[in-house]
Amino acid sequence: MLSIRFNRLAMAVAAATSLVLSGPLAAQTPDHPTDTAQFPSAHDLRTMTRAGSYLAARHASVERDAKSAAAFYRSALRTDPKNNELLDRAFISSLAEGEIADAVKLADRILTIDKSNRVARLVIGVHNLKLKKYAAARKNINQSVRGPITDLVATLLSGWADYGAGDVKQAVANIDKLTGPEWYPIFKDLHSGMLLDLAGREKDAGVRLERAYKLDDSALRVADAYARWLSRNKGDAAALAVYESFDKKLARHPLILEGIKETKAGKKLPQLVSSPQTGAAEALYGIGASLTRRGGEDLALVYLQLALYLAPNQPMALLSLADLYESVKKPEMAIGAYQRVPADSPLKRNAQIQLATNLDAVDRSDEAIKILKDVTEQDPKDLEAIMALGNIERGHKKFADCAKTYAKGIDVIAEAKDKPNWVYYYFRGICEERSKNWDKAEVDMKKALEIQPEQPHVLNYLGYSWIDRGLNLDEAMKMIKRAVDQRPDDGYIVDSLGWAYYRIGNYEEAVKTLERAINLKPEDPTVNDHLGDAYWRVGRTLEAKFQWAHARDLKPEPDELPKIEAKIENGLPADETPAAASADKKKQDGKGG
């Protein structure tokens, strides 16, 4: 993946160079010498470098590769330091990458040109806050406002700067004065409460935190902050009630479980934040995380990076940043964020599980499996880690391994006397079937249907498997049709129905159904192969060979490729009984369910 990226960047640089060289220099030939040098001048080299860096930076920006974009824009800026567009782009890219020290220097340069640049003001203000220059922080932050979100951010950050300067009254008054959308109050009360709590005004803090809690008792940071205040001011029972109430709404969140454990141990829990810097980071993280969930990734990235500048090890901000990278399909960047989560954080386990998932996404599956095995060894009852490990093993066709892994999950559920979960039986059934343990697989599939009777993926897999083995044909066909009724746009399930028709010799219906599956999954080699077989059986031999050729070019499973090539060469034998197609279930191995 990295090599692809750099190849693309190299192509962009090459394109820029060819544009620069398209003038007289490029026209020189041995037959037509000129008086000019045979090599670019210093000016030409600077132009080439600038153009190449600029195009590479633009490409990196489109790819959401902030690290490369920042490096290339800064490189271009060094060759053309008076170019304001490059200055602005280098600044934003450095900010998005989290290179805040570089962003601060660039922001200073921007403000000498445009004193009203709001983002530059915000960055300088946050930098001032980090350095405890609270008056300067307040001045710059207050000049960064522009709309509902930035107004709220600026007001909360300015409030923490006021607190840092020793003016608690002014801080709370300015936060209270802010008016805006209906979602403002919970942020205002939470931060006023945390600020007052840190200032030693416990009673006033309790009023604010209770008010925030009543506005939304399912907000994690609100519930945690309020429970912490209760543990120090109202006793363990009151704090425990808040934590346990939250646990009923969102079970087993690590921070809540940690709060319950600490409270039951009789500990008085400290404030959620410990300084103006961590308070400001909490504001930036909270709003940044909200923006990530609402499609505002670019602004969210800025806020999360600034939060981590103020509080580099803030686990929630790191997890939100990683989640943002996942949402824009950047697993390499998510990996870096997950790796930064402190080892002593209750959230480290979550980070490790997600880290493994992202490592697997960039073809580092051995590392991913090792991490998940370590997690499950530390806690053999960790169902989330067990499921993640089983899924990665299944995705890489380690079927004997994943059958054992899912079995551990089934044992944990049984021991805890929890309600059985159909997914574990379904996935274990797949792994058993692919390990050629059909009797065990069938038992698991039936158990999954007993728990979830109309689950379409289970109906599809069991029905398909029965037909493939010539068993229970009528019931199997009904099951697959019920699956298709529920998921008419699922190309894999529609393909199963088409292949079921093929297996029972209804070739005309197979063609109709498989053509529909092709429209839904045109790039799947198995679906194309199936349609080719069906075409051949109804006498459409040219179309059959076209579909087989397409299947061949779509990189089918290695053991299927020779079969497809043989069909392209020779067609299907007139007396052929379609072979068992267990390999066809590739689609369910890693993608079904």
RODREN-822748 format. One record per residue (C-alpha): residue in three letters; x, y, z. Coordinates in steps of 0.5 Angstrom, whole numbers, plus 500, padded with zeros to 3 digits. Example, Ala and Ser with C-alpha at 12.3 -4.5 7.8 and 13.67 -1.06 7.14 Angstrom:
2
ALA525491516/SER527498514/
//
This chain:
593
MET500500500/LEU506505502/SER509503495/ILE503504491/ARG502511495/PHE510513493/ASN509511486/ARG503515485/LEU507521488/ALA513520484/MET508520478/ALA506527480/VAL513529481/ALA514526474/ALA508530471/ALA510536474/THR517536471/SER515534464/LEU511540464/VAL516545467/LEU521542461/SER516543456/GLY519549453/PRO526550450/LEU530546454/ALA526540452/ALA526542444/GLN534541444/THR536535440/PRO543533438/ASP542536431/HIS539543434/PRO544545439/THR543551443/ASP547556446/THR544555453/ALA546550458/GLN544542457/PHE542542464/PRO537546468/SER539553471/ALA538554478/HIS532557477/ASP529552473/LEU531547478/ARG527551484/THR521551479/MET521544478/THR522542485/ARG516547487/ALA512544482/GLY513537483/SER512538491/TYR506542490/LEU503537485/ALA505531490/ALA502535496/ARG495536492/HIS495529491/ALA497527498/SER491532500/VAL486528496/GLU488521499/ARG488524506/ASP495523507/ALA496529512/LYS503527513/SER506527506/ALA502533504/ALA505537510/ALA512535508/PHE511536501/TYR507543502/ARG513545507/SER518543501/ALA514547496/LEU514553501/ARG521553502/THR523554495/ASP517560494/PRO517563501/LYS512569499/ASN507564496/ASN501565501/GLU497559498/LEU503555499/LEU503558506/ASP496557508/ARG496549505/ALA502548509/PHE499551515/ILE493547515/SER496540513/SER501541519/LEU495542523/ALA492536521/GLU498532521/GLY499534529/GLU505537527/ILE503543532/ALA510546533/ASP511547525/ALA503549525/VAL505555530/LYS511558526/LEU507558520/ALA501561524/ASP505566526/ARG507568519/ILE500568516/LEU498573522/THR503578519/ILE499577513/ASP492576515/LYS491578522/SER484576522/ASN485569520/ARG481565525/VAL484558525/ALA491561525/ARG489565531/LEU486559534/VAL493555534/ILE496561537/GLY491561542/VAL492554544/HIS500555544/ASN499560549/LEU495556553/LYS500550553/LEU505555555/LYS501558561/LYS501565557/TYR493566559/ALA492573557/ALA495572550/ALA491565550/ARG484569551/LYS486574546/ASN488570540/ILE482565542/ASN477570542/GLN479572535/SER478565532/VAL470565533/ARG466564526/GLY460560527/PRO456556532/ILE462551533/THR467555533/ASP464560538/LEU463554543/VAL470552542/ALA473559543/THR468560549/LEU470554553/LEU478555551/SER477562553/GLY474560560/TRP480555561/ALA485561560/ASP481565565/TYR481559570/GLY489559569/ALA489566570/GLY486565577/ASP479569574/VAL474563576/LYS468568576/GLN470571569/ALA471564566/VAL464561569/ALA460568567/ASN463568560/ILE461561559/ASP454562562/LYS453568557/LEU454564551/THR447563547/GLY446558541/PRO443552539/GLU440547544/TRP446542544/TYR450548548/PRO448547555/ILE451540556/PHE458543554/LYS457549558/ASP454546564/LEU460540564/HIS465545563/SER463550568/GLY462544573/MET469541572/LEU472548572/LEU469550579/ASP470543582/LEU478544580/ALA477551583/GLY475548590/ARG468550589/GLU465543590/LYS458545592/ASP457550585/ALA461544581/GLY455539584/VAL450544581/ARG453544574/LEU455537573/GLU448535576/ARG445539571/ALA449536565/TYR447529567/LYS440531567/LEU440533560/ASP444527558/ASP445521563/SER448517557/ALA453522555/LEU460518558/ARG464524560/VAL458527563/ALA456521567/ASP464520569/ALA465527571/TYR459527575/ALA460520579/ARG467523580/TRP464529584/LEU459524587/SER464520590/ARG468525593/ASN462529596/LYS456525597/GLY459518598/ASP460511594/ALA453509593/ALA451515590/ALA457515585/LEU456507584/ALA449509582/VAL451513576/TYR456508574/GLU451502574/SER445506571/PHE450508565/ASP452501565/LYS445498564/LYS445503558/LEU452502555/ALA454495558/ARG462494559/HIS465501557/PRO472500560/LEU472507564/ILE465505567/LEU468499569/GLU474502572/GLY469507576/ILE465502579/LYS471498581/GLU475504584/THR468506587/LYS467499590/ALA474499593/GLY472505597/LYS477510593/LYS475517592/LEU475519585/PRO479525582/GLN477530578/LEU476528570/VAL481534569/SER487536573/SER489543569/PRO487549565/GLN491545559/THR487538560/GLY481542561/ALA482545554/ALA484539551/GLU477536554/ALA473541550/LEU477540544/TYR476533544/GLY469533546/ILE467537540/GLY472534535/ALA469527537/SER462530536/LEU464532529/THR467526527/ARG460522528/ARG456528524/GLY461528518/GLY465534520/GLU472530519/ASP476536517/LEU474540523/ALA474534528/LEU481533526/VAL484540527/TYR480540534/LEU483533536/GLN490534534/LEU490541538/ALA487537544/LEU493532543/TYR498538543/LEU495540550/ALA494533553/PRO499528549/ASN496522552/GLN489523553/PRO486516551/MET479518549/ALA482523544/LEU487518541/LEU481513540/SER477519537/LEU483520532/ALA484513530/ASP476512529/LEU476518525/TYR482515521/GLU478509520/SER472513518/VAL476516512/LYS479509510/LYS486510513/PRO488504517/GLU496506517/MET494512521/ALA489509525/ILE495504527/GLY499510530/ALA494513534/TYR492506537/GLN499505539/ARG500512543/VAL494510548/PRO498509554/ALA499502557/ASP496504564/SER489506561/PRO483502562/LEU482503554/LYS488500552/ARG485493551/ASN480497546/ALA486500543/GLN489493542/ILE483490539/GLN482496534/LEU490496533/ALA490489531/THR484490526/ASN487495523/LEU494491522/ASP490486519/ALA487491514/VAL494493512/ASP496486511/ARG500485518/SER495479520/ASP501475524/GLU502482528/ALA494482529/ILE493475531/LYS499476536/ILE496482539/LEU489479540/LYS492472543/ASP496476548/VAL489480550/THR485473550/GLU491470555/GLN490476559/ASP483476560/PRO480469557/LYS473471558/ASP474478553/LEU469476548/GLU470482544/ALA478480543/ILE475473542/MET471475536/ALA476479533/LEU481474533/GLY476469530/ASN474474525/ILE482475523/GLU483467523/ARG477466519/GLY479472514/HIS485468512/LYS482461512/LYS485459518/PHE479455519/ALA482450524/ASP484455529/CYS478460528/ALA473454530/LYS477453536/THR477461537/TYR469461537/ALA469455541/LYS472459547/GLY467465546/ILE461460546/ASP464457553/VAL465464556/ILE457465554/ALA455459557/GLU459459563/ALA456466564/LYS449464563/ASP448469558/LYS443469552/PRO447465547/ASN449469541/TRP448466534/VAL454469531/TYR459465535/TYR455458532/TYR454461525/PHE462463525/ARG464456528/GLY460453523/ILE463456517/CYS470454520/GLU468447521/GLU465446514/ARG471449511/SER475444515/LYS471439512/ASN467437519/TRP460437516/ASP457434522/LYS459439527/ALA458445522/GLU451442521/VAL450442528/ASP452449529/MET448452523/LYS442449526/LYS443452533/ALA444459530/LEU438458527/GLU434456533/ILE437462537/GLN435467531/PRO430463526/GLU430467520/GLN437470520/PRO438471513/HIS446469513/VAL445462516/LEU439461512/ASN443462506/TYR449458508/LEU446452511/GLY441452505/TYR447452500/SER451447504/TRP445442504/ILE444443496/ASP451442495/ARG451436498/GLY444433495/LEU441434502/ASN434436504/LEU433440497/ASP426442498/GLU427445505/ALA434448503/MET431452497/LYS426455501/MET431457506/ILE435460501/LYS429464498/ARG427466505/ALA434469505/VAL433473499/ASP427475501/GLN430479507/ARG436481503/PRO434482495/ASP440486494/ASP445482497/GLY449479491/TYR452473495/ILE445471497/VAL442472490/ASP448468487/SER447462492/LEU440462490/GLY442462483/TRP447456484/ALA442452488/TYR437453481/TYR443450477/ARG445445482/ILE438442481/GLY438442474/ASN433448473/TYR438452468/GLU433457465/GLU432460472/ALA439459474/VAL441464469/LYS436469471/THR438469478/LEU445469477/GLU444475472/ARG441479477/ALA447477482/ILE452479477/ASN448486477/LEU449486484/LYS456484485/PRO460485478/GLU467484480/ASP466478484/PRO470472480/THR465466483/VAL459470481/ASN462471474/ASP464463474/HIS457461476/LEU454465471/GLY458462465/ASP457455467/ALA449457467/TYR450460460/TRP454454458/ARG448449460/VAL443453456/GLY447453450/ARG450460450/THR457458449/LEU460465447/GLU457468453/ALA459463458/LYS467463455/PHE466471456/GLN464470463/TRP469465465/ALA474469462/HIS472475466/ALA472471472/ARG479469471/ASP481476470/LEU478478477/LYS483474481/PRO479468483/GLU482463489/PRO488459487/ASP485452486/GLU479455482/LEU484458477/PRO486452473/LYS478449473/ILE476456470/GLU482456465/ALA480449463/LYS473451462/ILE475457457/GLU479452453/ASN474446453/GLY467448456/LEU463443460/PRO463436459/ALA456434457/ASP455429462/GLU458433468/THR455433475/PRO457440478/ALA462439483/ALA462441490/ALA463448491/SER466449498/ALA471454495/ASP465458493/LYS464460500/LYS469464500/LYS464470500/GLN462468507/ASP469466510/GLY470473511/LYS464477508/GLY458474510/GLY454475517/
//
